[in-house]
């Protein structure tokens, strides 16, 4: 089954920006709300909690939403560096 991890980063700056990251993968096991996700991007996987799971039975796809990150006063360069770190680990972004 095709699963996609989603994680939002809320950047609290004067412009207030939201960056959405996603990572598709195949699995026969579907995590549930409250489970914890392991991924090469995360140093401590016990901190990455599933907050919701949306199943689309018709096309056999599952969206797994992870706990979002909130950042204060991040520069655009810092945001871009963080997104690049996710990209190195197989994620894509709607920004940068």
Order of alpha helices (4+ residues) and beta strands (2+ residues): beta-beta-beta-beta-beta-alpha-beta
